[in-house]
Amino acid sequence: MAKNEILSEIKKAEENARNIVDDAAKNKSERITDARAEAREIVKQAEIDAHESAKRSLKSAEATIKEEKLKIIDDSEGDAKAIVEKAQANVDRAGDHLISEFERAIHA
């Protein structure tokens, strides 16, 4: 092979290698861009999922609190009725006691 042919083949090989490297760099850049876009979408979806999960948890907690509140109110109403009944019995006994003390004082 002549010197010119060898140089020409070397230049072609160098150009071919340069094209391969350029294509690889372009491909790498495109893949990185695509990966970043995909990562943004994944993060966005994760935020949406987390928000929805938090809403469900909050709703569940609110329902639990409401049930406990109603139970406490029901229990308190029962306790209040028992206290009122006991107080009424004490009022009746106190009234009876006052009357008997008054009658004793009158008859004394």
N, CA, C and O atoms as a GROMACS GRO file, in nm:
protein
  432
    1MET      N    1   0.083  -0.117   0.000
    1MET     CA    2   0.000   0.000   0.000
    1MET      C    3   0.088   0.124   0.000
    1MET      O    4   0.194   0.129   0.062
    2ALA      N    5   0.041   0.220  -0.070
    2ALA     CA    6   0.118   0.344  -0.082
    2ALA      C    7   0.097   0.426   0.044
    2ALA      O    8   0.000   0.411   0.118
    3LYS      N    9   0.191   0.512   0.064
    3LYS     CA   10   0.190   0.597   0.182
    3LYS      C   11   0.063   0.682   0.186
    3LYS      O   12   0.003   0.699   0.293
    4ASN      N   13   0.022   0.733   0.074
    4ASN     CA   14  -0.099   0.815   0.066
    4ASN      C   15  -0.224   0.734   0.103
    4ASN      O   16  -0.313   0.783   0.173
    5GLU      N   17  -0.228   0.611   0.057
    5GLU     CA   18  -0.342   0.525   0.088
    5GLU      C   19  -0.348   0.495   0.237
    5GLU      O   20  -0.455   0.495   0.298
    6ILE      N   21  -0.231   0.469   0.295
    6ILE     CA   22  -0.225   0.440   0.438
    6ILE      C   23  -0.271   0.561   0.519
    6ILE      O   24  -0.350   0.549   0.613
    7LEU      N   25  -0.220   0.679   0.480
    7LEU     CA   26  -0.262   0.801   0.549
    7LEU      C   27  -0.412   0.825   0.532
    7LEU      O   28  -0.479   0.867   0.626
    8SER      N   29  -0.462   0.800   0.416
    8SER     CA   30  -0.605   0.817   0.388
    8SER      C   31  -0.687   0.720   0.475
    8SER      O   32  -0.789   0.759   0.532
    9GLU      N   33  -0.642   0.596   0.485
    9GLU     CA   34  -0.712   0.497   0.568
    9GLU      C   35  -0.706   0.537   0.716
    9GLU      O   36  -0.804   0.520   0.789
   10ILE      N   37  -0.591   0.590   0.759
   10ILE     CA   38  -0.578   0.635   0.899
   10ILE      C   39  -0.674   0.750   0.925
   10ILE      O   40  -0.740   0.754   1.029
   11LYS      N   41  -0.682   0.845   0.831
   11LYS     CA   42  -0.774   0.958   0.847
   11LYS      C   43  -0.918   0.911   0.852
   11LYS      O   44  -0.998   0.960   0.933
   12LYS      N   45  -0.952   0.815   0.766
   12LYS     CA   46  -1.088   0.760   0.768
   12LYS      C   47  -1.116   0.691   0.902
   12LYS      O   48  -1.223   0.707   0.960
   13ALA      N   49  -1.020   0.616   0.950
   13ALA     CA   50  -1.036   0.546   1.078
   13ALA      C   51  -1.050   0.647   1.192
   13ALA      O   52  -1.133   0.630   1.282
   14GLU      N   53  -0.967   0.753   1.187
   14GLU     CA   54  -0.978   0.857   1.290
   14GLU      C   55  -1.113   0.926   1.284
   14GLU      O   56  -1.176   0.950   1.387
   15GLU      N   57  -1.160   0.958   1.164
   15GLU     CA   58  -1.291   1.022   1.146
   15GLU      C   59  -1.402   0.929   1.196
   15GLU      O   60  -1.497   0.972   1.262
   16ASN      N   61  -1.389   0.802   1.163
   16ASN     CA   62  -1.486   0.703   1.206
   16ASN      C   63  -1.486   0.693   1.359
   16ASN      O   64  -1.592   0.688   1.421
   17ALA      N   65  -1.369   0.691   1.419
   17ALA     CA   66  -1.359   0.684   1.565
   17ALA      C   67  -1.418   0.810   1.628
   17ALA      O   68  -1.488   0.804   1.728
   18ARG      N   69  -1.388   0.927   1.566
   18ARG     CA   70  -1.442   1.053   1.617
   18ARG      C   71  -1.595   1.052   1.610
   18ARG      O   72  -1.662   1.097   1.703
   19ASN      N   73  -1.650   1.001   1.501
   19ASN     CA   74  -1.796   0.993   1.486
   19ASN      C   75  -1.856   0.899   1.592
   19ASN      O   76  -1.960   0.928   1.651
   20ILE      N   77  -1.788   0.788   1.614
   20ILE     CA   78  -1.835   0.692   1.717
   20ILE      C   79  -1.834   0.758   1.854
   20ILE      O   80  -1.929   0.744   1.931
   21VAL      N   81  -1.726   0.830   1.886
   21VAL     CA   82  -1.715   0.898   2.016
   21VAL      C   83  -1.822   1.007   2.028
   21VAL      O   84  -1.886   1.021   2.132
   22ASP      N   85  -1.841   1.085   1.920
   22ASP     CA   86  -1.944   1.190   1.921
   22ASP      C   87  -2.083   1.131   1.940
   22ASP      O   88  -2.163   1.181   2.019
   23ASP      N   89  -2.111   1.023   1.866
   23ASP     CA   90  -2.241   0.956   1.880
   23ASP      C   91  -2.260   0.903   2.022
   23ASP      O   92  -2.369   0.914   2.079
   24ALA      N   93  -2.155   0.846   2.078
   24ALA     CA   94  -2.163   0.793   2.215
   24ALA      C   95  -2.186   0.906   2.315
   24ALA      O   96  -2.266   0.891   2.408
   25ALA      N   97  -2.118   1.018   2.296
   25ALA     CA   98  -2.137   1.132   2.386
   25ALA      C   99  -2.280   1.185   2.374
   25ALA      O  100  -2.344   1.217   2.475
   26LYS      N  101  -2.330   1.195   2.250
   26LYS     CA  102  -2.466   1.242   2.227
   26LYS      C  103  -2.567   1.145   2.291
   26LYS      O  104  -2.662   1.187   2.356
   27ASN      N  105  -2.542   1.015   2.270
   27ASN     CA  106  -2.629   0.912   2.327
   27ASN      C  107  -2.627   0.920   2.480
   27ASN      O  108  -2.731   0.910   2.545
   28LYS      N  109  -2.507   0.939   2.535
   28LYS     CA  110  -2.493   0.951   2.681
   28LYS      C  111  -2.572   1.071   2.733
   28LYS      O  112  -2.644   1.061   2.832
   29SER      N  113  -2.558   1.184   2.664
   29SER     CA  114  -2.628   1.306   2.705
   29SER      C  115  -2.780   1.286   2.698
   29SER      O  116  -2.852   1.327   2.788
   30GLU      N  117  -2.828   1.224   2.591
   30GLU     CA  118  -2.972   1.198   2.577
   30GLU      C  119  -3.021   1.104   2.687
   30GLU      O  120  -3.128   1.126   2.743
   31ARG      N  121  -2.944   1.001   2.717
   31ARG     CA  122  -2.984   0.905   2.821
   31ARG      C  123  -2.987   0.972   2.958
   31ARG      O  124  -3.076   0.945   3.039
   32ILE      N  125  -2.889   1.061   2.984
   32ILE     CA  126  -2.888   1.134   3.112
   32ILE      C  127  -3.010   1.225   3.121
   32ILE      O  128  -3.075   1.231   3.225
   33THR      N  129  -3.040   1.296   3.013
   33THR     CA  130  -3.158   1.384   3.010
   33THR      C  131  -3.285   1.304   3.033
   33THR      O  132  -3.371   1.344   3.111
   34ASP      N  133  -3.296   1.190   2.963
   34ASP     CA  134  -3.415   1.104   2.981
   34ASP      C  135  -3.424   1.052   3.124
   34ASP      O  136  -3.532   1.047   3.182
   35ALA      N  137  -3.310   1.012   3.179
   35ALA     CA  138  -3.309   0.959   3.316
   35ALA      C  139  -3.350   1.066   3.416
   35ALA      O  140  -3.423   1.039   3.511
   36ARG      N  141  -3.302   1.188   3.394
   36ARG     CA  142  -3.340   1.298   3.484
   36ARG      C  143  -3.489   1.327   3.474
   36ARG      O  144  -3.555   1.349   3.576
   37ALA      N  145  -3.543   1.328   3.353
   37ALA     CA  146  -3.686   1.350   3.334
   37ALA      C  147  -3.766   1.239   3.402
   37ALA      O  148  -3.866   1.265   3.469
   38GLU      N  149  -3.721   1.116   3.385
   38GLU     CA  150  -3.789   1.003   3.449
   38GLU      C  151  -3.781   1.014   3.602
   38GLU      O  152  -3.878   0.984   3.672
   39ALA      N  153  -3.665   1.055   3.652
   39ALA     CA  154  -3.649   1.072   3.797
   39ALA      C  155  -3.743   1.180   3.849
   39ALA      O  156  -3.802   1.165   3.956
   40ARG      N  157  -3.757   1.291   3.773
   40ARG     CA  158  -3.850   1.397   3.814
   40ARG      C  159  -3.993   1.344   3.819
   40ARG      O  160  -4.068   1.376   3.912
   41GLU      N  161  -4.030   1.264   3.720
   41GLU     CA  162  -4.165   1.206   3.718
   41GLU      C  163  -4.186   1.111   3.836
   41GLU      O  164  -4.292   1.110   3.899
   42ILE      N  165  -4.084   1.032   3.866
   42ILE     CA  166  -4.094   0.939   3.979
   42ILE      C  167  -4.110   1.017   4.109
   42ILE      O  168  -4.193   0.982   4.193
   43VAL      N  169  -4.030   1.123   4.127
   43VAL     CA  170  -4.040   1.205   4.248
   43VAL      C  171  -4.178   1.272   4.255
   43VAL      O  172  -4.240   1.276   4.361
   44LYS      N  173  -4.224   1.323   4.142
   44LYS     CA  174  -4.356   1.388   4.138
   44LYS      C  175  -4.466   1.288   4.177
   44LYS      O  176  -4.554   1.320   4.256
   45GLN      N  177  -4.459   1.168   4.120
   45GLN     CA  178  -4.559   1.066   4.152
   45GLN      C  179  -4.548   1.024   4.299
   45GLN      O  180  -4.650   1.000   4.365
   46ALA      N  181  -4.427   1.015   4.350
   46ALA     CA  182  -4.407   0.979   4.491
   46ALA      C  183  -4.468   1.086   4.582
   46ALA      O  184  -4.527   1.054   4.685
   47GLU      N  185  -4.452   1.213   4.544
   47GLU     CA  186  -4.512   1.321   4.623
   47GLU      C  187  -4.664   1.312   4.620
   47GLU      O  188  -4.730   1.332   4.722
   48ILE      N  189  -4.719   1.284   4.504
   48ILE     CA  190  -4.865   1.268   4.492
   48ILE      C  191  -4.912   1.151   4.577
   48ILE      O  192  -5.011   1.162   4.650
   49ASP      N  193  -4.841   1.038   4.567
   49ASP     CA  194  -4.877   0.920   4.646
   49ASP      C  195  -4.867   0.949   4.796
   49ASP      O  196  -4.953   0.908   4.873
   50ALA      N  197  -4.761   1.020   4.835
   50ALA     CA  198  -4.743   1.052   4.977
   50ALA      C  199  -4.854   1.144   5.025
   50ALA      O  200  -4.905   1.127   5.136
   51HIS      N  201  -4.893   1.240   4.942
   51HIS     CA  202  -5.002   1.331   4.979
   51HIS      C  203  -5.133   1.255   4.994
   51HIS      O  204  -5.208   1.277   5.090
   52GLU      N  205  -5.160   1.167   4.901
   52GLU     CA  206  -5.283   1.086   4.909
   52GLU      C  207  -5.282   0.997   5.033
   52GLU      O  208  -5.383   0.982   5.102
   53SER      N  209  -5.167   0.937   5.060
   53SER     CA  210  -5.154   0.851   5.178
   53SER      C  211  -5.176   0.932   5.306
   53SER      O  212  -5.241   0.886   5.399
   54ALA      N  213  -5.120   1.052   5.309
   54ALA     CA  214  -5.138   1.140   5.426
   54ALA      C  215  -5.284   1.177   5.442
   54ALA      O  216  -5.335   1.181   5.554
   55LYS      N  217  -5.353   1.205   5.331
   55LYS     CA  218  -5.496   1.237   5.338
   55LYS      C  219  -5.576   1.119   5.393
   55LYS      O  220  -5.666   1.136   5.475
   56ARG      N  221  -5.542   0.999   5.345
   56ARG     CA  222  -5.614   0.880   5.394
   56ARG      C  223  -5.586   0.859   5.543
   56ARG      O  224  -5.678   0.827   5.619
   57SER      N  225  -5.462   0.878   5.584
   57SER     CA  226  -5.427   0.861   5.725
   57SER      C  227  -5.498   0.964   5.811
   57SER      O  228  -5.548   0.932   5.918
   58LEU      N  229  -5.503   1.087   5.763
   58LEU     CA  230  -5.572   1.193   5.836
   58LEU      C  231  -5.720   1.163   5.849
   58LEU      O  232  -5.779   1.180   5.956
   59LYS      N  233  -5.779   1.118   5.740
   59LYS     CA  234  -5.922   1.085   5.741
   59LYS      C  235  -5.948   0.971   5.841
   59LYS      O  236  -6.045   0.975   5.916
   60SER      N  237  -5.862   0.871   5.840
   60SER     CA  238  -5.876   0.759   5.932
   60SER      C  239  -5.861   0.806   6.077
   60SER      O  240  -5.938   0.765   6.164
   61ALA      N  241  -5.762   0.891   6.101
   61ALA     CA  242  -5.740   0.942   6.236
   61ALA      C  243  -5.858   1.026   6.282
   61ALA      O  244  -5.899   1.017   6.397
   62GLU      N  245  -5.914   1.107   6.191
   62GLU     CA  246  -6.031   1.188   6.226
   62GLU      C  247  -6.149   1.099   6.262
   62GLU      O  248  -6.223   1.129   6.357
   63ALA      N  249  -6.168   0.991   6.188
   63ALA     CA  250  -6.278   0.899   6.217
   63ALA      C  251  -6.258   0.833   6.354
   63ALA      O  252  -6.352   0.820   6.432
   64THR      N  253  -6.134   0.793   6.383
   64THR     CA  254  -6.104   0.733   6.513
   64THR      C  255  -6.128   0.831   6.626
   64THR      O  256  -6.186   0.796   6.728
   65ILE      N  257  -6.084   0.955   6.607
   65ILE     CA  258  -6.104   1.059   6.709
   65ILE      C  259  -6.253   1.085   6.730
   65ILE      O  260  -6.298   1.101   6.843
   66LYS      N  261  -6.328   1.089   6.621
   66LYS     CA  262  -6.473   1.111   6.632
   66LYS      C  263  -6.539   0.999   6.711
   66LYS      O  264  -6.624   1.025   6.796
   67GLU      N  265  -6.499   0.874   6.683
   67GLU     CA  266  -6.555   0.761   6.757
   67GLU      C  267  -6.520   0.771   6.905
   67GLU      O  268  -6.606   0.749   6.991
   68GLU      N  269  -6.394   0.803   6.935
   68GLU     CA  270  -6.353   0.815   7.075
   68GLU      C  271  -6.425   0.930   7.144
   68GLU      O  272  -6.462   0.919   7.261
   69LYS      N  273  -6.445   1.039   7.073
   69LYS     CA  274  -6.517   1.154   7.128
   69LYS      C  275  -6.660   1.115   7.165
   69LYS      O  276  -6.708   1.146   7.274
   70LEU      N  277  -6.727   1.045   7.074
   70LEU     CA  278  -6.864   1.002   7.101
   70LEU      C  279  -6.869   0.906   7.220
   70LEU      O  280  -6.961   0.912   7.301
   71LYS      N  281  -6.772   0.818   7.229
   71LYS     CA  282  -6.766   0.724   7.341
   71LYS      C  283  -6.747   0.800   7.472
   71LYS      O  284  -6.812   0.770   7.572
   72ILE      N  285  -6.656   0.898   7.471
   72ILE     CA  286  -6.631   0.977   7.592
   72ILE      C  287  -6.757   1.054   7.631
   72ILE      O  288  -6.791   1.062   7.749
   73ILE      N  289  -6.826   1.110   7.531
   73ILE     CA  290  -6.950   1.184   7.560
   73ILE      C  291  -7.054   1.090   7.618
   73ILE      O  292  -7.119   1.123   7.717
   74ASP      N  293  -7.070   0.972   7.558
   74ASP     CA  294  -7.167   0.876   7.610
   74ASP      C  295  -7.133   0.834   7.753
   74ASP      O  296  -7.221   0.829   7.839
   75ASP      N  297  -7.004   0.805   7.777
   75ASP     CA  298  -6.962   0.767   7.912
   75ASP      C  299  -6.985   0.881   8.010
   75ASP      O  300  -7.030   0.859   8.123
   76SER      N  301  -6.955   1.003   7.967
   76SER     CA  302  -6.972   1.119   8.054
   76SER      C  303  -7.119   1.144   8.086
   76SER      O  304  -7.153   1.181   8.199
   77GLU      N  305  -7.205   1.123   7.989
   77GLU     CA  306  -7.349   1.141   8.013
   77GLU      C  307  -7.397   1.040   8.117
   77GLU      O  308  -7.477   1.074   8.205
   78GLY      N  309  -7.349   0.918   8.107
   78GLY     CA  310  -7.386   0.817   8.207
   78GLY      C  311  -7.335   0.855   8.345
   78GLY      O  312  -7.406   0.842   8.444
   79ASP      N  313  -7.209   0.902   8.351
   79ASP     CA  314  -7.154   0.946   8.478
   79ASP      C  315  -7.232   1.065   8.534
   79ASP      O  316  -7.259   1.072   8.654
   80ALA      N  317  -7.268   1.158   8.446
   80ALA     CA  318  -7.342   1.277   8.490
   80ALA      C  319  -7.479   1.236   8.545
   80ALA      O  320  -7.523   1.289   8.647
   81LYS      N  321  -7.545   1.144   8.478
   81LYS     CA  322  -7.676   1.097   8.528
   81LYS      C  323  -7.661   1.033   8.664
   81LYS      O  324  -7.744   1.054   8.752
   82ALA      N  325  -7.557   0.954   8.683
   82ALA     CA  326  -7.534   0.888   8.812
   82ALA      C  327  -7.508   0.994   8.920
   82ALA      O  328  -7.558   0.981   9.032
   83ILE      N  329  -7.432   1.096   8.888
   83ILE     CA  330  -7.404   1.202   8.985
   83ILE      C  331  -7.532   1.278   9.019
   83ILE      O  332  -7.557   1.309   9.135
   84VAL      N  333  -7.613   1.307   8.918
   84VAL     CA  334  -7.740   1.379   8.941
   84VAL      C  335  -7.831   1.294   9.030
   84VAL      O  336  -7.892   1.346   9.123
   85GLU      N  337  -7.841   1.166   9.002
   85GLU     CA  338  -7.926   1.078   9.083
   85GLU      C  339  -7.876   1.073   9.228
   85GLU      O  340  -7.955   1.079   9.322
   86LYS      N  341  -7.745   1.062   9.243
   86LYS     CA  342  -7.688   1.058   9.378
   86LYS      C  343  -7.712   1.191   9.450
   86LYS      O  344  -7.746   1.194   9.568
   87ALA      N  345  -7.694   1.302   9.375
   87ALA     CA  346  -7.717   1.434   9.436
   87ALA      C  347  -7.864   1.451   9.474
   87ALA      O  348  -7.895   1.505   9.580
   88GLN      N  349  -7.952   1.404   9.389
   88GLN     CA  350  -8.096   1.415   9.419
   88GLN      C  351  -8.130   1.334   9.544
   88GLN      O  352  -8.208   1.378   9.628
   89ALA      N  353  -8.072   1.216   9.554
   89ALA     CA  354  -8.095   1.134   9.674
   89ALA      C  355  -8.041   1.206   9.797
   89ALA      O  356  -8.105   1.204   9.902
   90ASN      N  357  -7.926   1.270   9.784
   90ASN     CA  358  -7.870   1.346   9.897
   90ASN      C  359  -7.957   1.465   9.933
   90ASN      O  360  -7.973   1.497  10.050
   91VAL      N  361  -8.014   1.531   9.832
   91VAL     CA  362  -8.104   1.646   9.857
   91VAL      C  363  -8.227   1.597   9.933
   91VAL      O  364  -8.270   1.658  10.031
   92ASP      N  365  -8.283   1.486   9.886
   92ASP     CA  366  -8.401   1.432   9.954
   92ASP      C  367  -8.369   1.394  10.099
   92ASP      O  368  -8.446   1.426  10.190
   93ARG      N  369  -8.255   1.327  10.121
   93ARG     CA  370  -8.217   1.289  10.258
   93ARG      C  371  -8.188   1.413  10.342
   93ARG      O  372  -8.223   1.419  10.459
   94ALA      N  373  -8.122   1.512  10.281
   94ALA     CA  374  -8.091   1.635  10.355
   94ALA      C  375  -8.220   1.706  10.393
   94ALA      O  376  -8.233   1.757  10.504
   95GLY      N  377  -8.316   1.709  10.301
   95GLY     CA  378  -8.446   1.772  10.332
   95GLY      C  379  -8.516   1.698  10.445
   95GLY      O  380  -8.568   1.760  10.537
   96ASP      N  381  -8.516   1.564  10.437
   96ASP     CA  382  -8.578   1.484  10.544
   96ASP      C  383  -8.506   1.507  10.676
   96ASP      O  384  -8.571   1.519  10.780
   97HIS      N  385  -8.376   1.515  10.672
   97HIS     CA  386  -8.298   1.538  10.794
   97HIS      C  387  -8.331   1.676  10.854
   97HIS      O  388  -8.348   1.690  10.975
   98LEU      N  389  -8.339   1.778  10.768
   98LEU     CA  390  -8.371   1.913  10.817
   98LEU      C  391  -8.511   1.917  10.880
   98LEU      O  392  -8.530   1.979  10.984
   99ILE      N  393  -8.605   1.853  10.816
   99ILE     CA  394  -8.741   1.851  10.870
   99ILE      C  395  -8.743   1.781  11.005
   99ILE      O  396  -8.805   1.829  11.100
  100SER      N  397  -8.674   1.666  11.013
  100SER     CA  398  -8.676   1.594  11.141
  100SER      C  399  -8.604   1.674  11.248
  100SER      O  400  -8.647   1.674  11.363
  101GLU      N  401  -8.497   1.742  11.215
  101GLU     CA  402  -8.427   1.827  11.313
  101GLU      C  403  -8.515   1.945  11.354
  101GLU      O  404  -8.517   1.984  11.471
  102PHE      N  405  -8.586   2.001  11.257
  102PHE     CA  406  -8.676   2.112  11.287
  102PHE      C  407  -8.789   2.064  11.379
  102PHE      O  408  -8.822   2.132  11.476
  103GLU      N  409  -8.847   1.949  11.349
  103GLU     CA  410  -8.955   1.896  11.432
  103GLU      C  411  -8.905   1.864  11.571
  103GLU      O  412  -8.974   1.889  11.669
  104ARG      N  413  -8.786   1.809  11.581
  104ARG     CA  414  -8.730   1.778  11.711
  104ARG      C  415  -8.708   1.907  11.792
  104ARG      O  416  -8.733   1.912  11.912
  105ALA      N  417  -8.662   2.011  11.721
  105ALA     CA  418  -8.639   2.138  11.790
  105ALA      C  419  -8.771   2.199  11.834
  105ALA      O  420  -8.776   2.262  11.940
  106ILE      N  421  -8.876   2.182  11.758
  106ILE     CA  422  -9.007   2.236  11.795
  106ILE      C  423  -9.062   2.160  11.914
  106ILE      O  424  -9.118   2.223  12.003
  107HIS      N  425  -9.049   2.030  11.919
  107HIS     CA  426  -9.107   1.947  12.025
  107HIS      C  427  -9.019   1.944  12.149
  107HIS      O  428  -9.058   1.888  12.251
  108ALA      N  429  -8.908   1.999  12.141
  108ALA     CA  430  -8.820   1.993  12.257
  108ALA      C  431  -8.856   2.087  12.364
  108ALA      O  432  -8.789   2.092  12.467
   0.00000   0.00000   0.00000
